[in-house]
Amino acid sequence: MRPFSAIGIFASLLLPFSMSAASDQRDEAYKILHVMSYHQTWEWNQQQFRGFKDGLGDLSVSFKVIELDTKRISDEGKIQKRAQQAHDLVKSWQPDLLYTNDDNAQKYVATRYISTNLPIVFSGVNRDPSEYGFLSAKNVTGVMEYEHFVPTLNYLRTLEPNIKRLAVIINPGLTWKGVASRIRSQIKNIPDIDVTEWILVEEQEEFQNAILHLQDKVDAIAMLGVFNIKDKEGNNLDYTEVLKWTQQNSQLPDFSFWETRVERGTLCAVAVSGYEQGLIAGKMARDILKNKKDPASISISSTTKGQPMINLKRAKDLGIRVDVNTLLESKVYERYSWDL
Amino acid sequence: MMTSSLKSKLIFLFLFGIFLTLLVLLLILYFEFYKNEKQLHSHDANAVAENIKLKTERLFNLGLNPDELLGYETLLAKSIENSEALTFISLLDSQYRPLYSFGTFPPSIITQSPLTISPTLKDDHIVIKPVERINGQTTFIAVAIDHDKELQHVNDLIYKVLAYELVAFLFGAIAVLIFLKTQLIRPINDLISHINHASLTDAEQPNNKLVTRKDEIGHIALAFNSLMKRLRHSQRSYIDTNNKLLALTDELESRVNKRTKALSEANERLDELSKTDPLSRLGNRLHFNEAFIKHINHSKRHHHNFSILMIDLDNFKHTNDRYGHAAGDFVIKTIGQRLTNTFRGSDSAFRIGGDEFVLFLTEYSHHTDLASLAQKALHCICEPILYDCIQLPIGASIGVASIEKHASIDPETFLKLADQAMYTAKSEKKGIIFVEGEA
């Protein structure tokens, strides 16, 4: 377990914003509290945060960041403790806006401030926003993360046309309920294919047995909830190791919806863009702060376009010849992240 | 066929000009299109080759070998699908042999068979680019441009342009014709009509819209009007002068006529005077000589009767001596008058001497008529003449000679005969004596 880092505070993240006196009528920088569900070095978070900052434009902003680190921490108490830091900061620092990304940050932090004067902008949320009470809240808006399931499936079928049976692997985390619900809804519209196996895993042995069991049961696996899988000692496995084991032991094509998976050996994805979500959220925040727009007047949106990507090494290991046209239209990972 | 009309020439000139312009434009466009088409297709070929080269390099950089490029033909096909002239694209190995190809190699590019594109092939219609490979042999991308399709495209463009040019020519021609008609031909015709209807007899050239024009036609109309004005003025002067001249001429002619008449009359009088005895008013000797020859000749030619009566007055000298020359003159005058009154115009009486007269007689048919006429002459002469209440004793002796009795005689002899007969009559106091043999 990685050492605990109590508070990741970016006291004065002076960003490369061009100062435009005409566009910013406030002398002091705006204060934004960013609560991330995961950790700072998590690329998905970095993409969103980068996009968010770009969306703010030339606005003068001062950030403070709280990591909930739920990718690596599953202990409820520890998570709550981190969340409390966020609440304390809201009270003491009195930010002008709260930016939260991914579902855990909504559950543990954002929901407390619904219908207050604190504007909230979120991104990367998979669950239905009504479950957090966002739809009726006047001070909340943001960007939903809707995975590109059908495009990903179509992409997979360009690589392996004969896929008819799918397995979906998830964990009990908040994120997957919404995802699973959408997959069930969308798969009905795709002829000749079905999810024949829904696998809920929490432990390593359970996961590995499931993968081995699926080898002659399905044609492809959706590698979705592979975080927080615990080893025999009850510690969270690094999901890279999970995916690495999968690459070494599974001969089935697999897919996901995030780039980090493909980088770590999942065959393919039409990936959601963390940057794009963060960018839209950043523009929303700018509208609220600079143009004094009411968050309720800004509709909750979602990203629409995904990036096709493929792990070519995985394709070769699976004996899949990839059409060059597909390769040219995709982001290609030539090797596994652990081979770098 | 060209007519001599200026209108036809102008129309021909304008239409030919437009046609020539469009033709030159078409030719220029053809060459420009061809050049641009070549450049465009060359640019396209280079762009396509470069694009495929980059993509191929990317594929090689992903670790794929040339024989692992699944779907590469589709990639090649997509790269040239929107180009009419790019008909062939290929990935070549290091020996320039095609590994993957799409399309038809243009027949206009000569290569050896089986299809091998030589690196030394010099042709504007093929582009060859090397594809870099790390740790591998160089491959090439070749793109071929179909020259025939290139030309076809240019021709299609030119046909379109030609169609537009024909339409433009048509509209241009109509516009030119309308323009010429309204701006040039009609004004010229108006000018011609204006000139044709101009008359020197008009008091003034009527003004019309021509003279208000600011162009050359207006200037011509103005100049013409000015000319006509001067001509009218000259004509009036001429007419005046002519009239004066005519008047003078008439007067002169009148005077000349008068003079001529007077002269003629004078000549007549002169002639008359030259041929007339002033006293008796009968022809004088000069007249007698002329008339005598004329009568004889006429009589001989036409076999007409002609006699002469040689008359000599008896007691004339005595009368002159006794009663004076005035009485003698009165006798001559009276006898002359009597002879004139008694004998017809065709007969002629002459005084050829102091008291000698000759009478020509032509209007008689028989000799007996002649004797009667001679008697008549004798009587009219011998009729008493009263002068100053005195009866003058005048008688006559007449000798008669007829030409029909002496056809071949000459005039002088004929006259002598008559004269002799007269002397015989005087000497024998017989009044009338015919020439011997004529009685």
Interface residues (C-beta under 8 A of the other chain):
Chain A: L312 R321 V322 D323 V324 N325 T326 L327 L328 V332 E334
Chain B: K55 R58 L59 L62 G63 L64 E68 L69 L70 G71 Y72 T74 L75 K78
